[in-house]
Amino acid sequence: MTVTVYSKPSCVQCNATTRALERQGITYTLVDISEDAEAYDLVTGLGYRQVPVVIAGEQHWAGFRPDLIGGLA
């Protein structure tokens, strides 16, 4: 399964999310929406207005969600 984390600089919840993924041994791709207009459009197109946005296979969510991250392991 592909896991992508859409983030921006100095985002506390983004850092917590990537640390939690690393603790679970989950490989992910990090995309900075402040530098990637297509990624920004994707995130807002899904209806999100905050980061991080995590897309993992068919599911996606916003914010630091350790419960959902744990379910990916």
C-alpha positions in Angstrom: 0.0 0.0 0.0 1.2 3.5 -0.8 1.1 6.0 2.0 1.5 9.7 1.2 1.6 12.5 3.8 0.8 16.0 2.6 2.4 18.5 4.8 3.8 22.0 5.2 6.9 23.4 7.0 6.7 23.9 10.8 3.6 21.7 11.2 3.6 20.1 14.6 0.8 17.6 13.7 2.7 16.7 10.5 5.9 16.0 12.4 3.9 13.8 14.9 2.3 11.9 12.0 5.6 11.1 10.3 7.2 10.1 13.6 4.3 7.7 14.3 4.5 6.2 10.8 8.3 5.7 11.3 7.7 4.0 14.7 5.3 1.6 13.0 7.8 0.9 10.3 5.5 2.3 7.6 7.2 3.7 4.5 5.6 6.9 3.3 6.2 9.7 0.8 6.2 13.3 2.1 4.8 16.1 -0.1 5.1 19.7 0.9 1.9 21.4 -0.3 3.4 24.9 0.1 5.8 24.0 -2.8 3.5 21.7 -4.9 0.5 23.4 -6.4 -1.0 20.1 -7.7 -0.7 18.5 -4.3 -2.4 21.6 -2.7 -5.2 21.2 -5.3 -5.6 17.5 -4.5 -5.8 18.1 -0.8 -8.4 20.9 -1.1 -10.3 19.0 -3.7 -10.7 16.2 -1.1 -12.3 18.8 1.1 -9.4 19.3 3.6 -8.4 22.6 4.9 -5.6 21.5 7.3 -2.5 19.3 7.2 -1.3 16.7 7.5 -3.5 14.9 5.1 -2.6 11.2 4.9 -3.7 9.1 1.9 -3.2 5.4 2.5 -4.6 3.2 -0.2 -8.3 3.8 -0.3 -8.6 5.7 2.9 -7.6 9.3 3.8 -7.8 11.6 6.8 -6.5 14.9 8.1 -4.7 15.6 11.3 -2.6 13.5 13.6 -4.6 10.2 14.0 -2.5 7.6 15.8 -5.6 5.3 15.9 -5.6 5.2 12.1 -1.9 5.0 11.7 -1.8 2.0 14.1 -4.4 0.3 11.8 -2.0 0.6 8.9 0.7 -1.6 10.5 
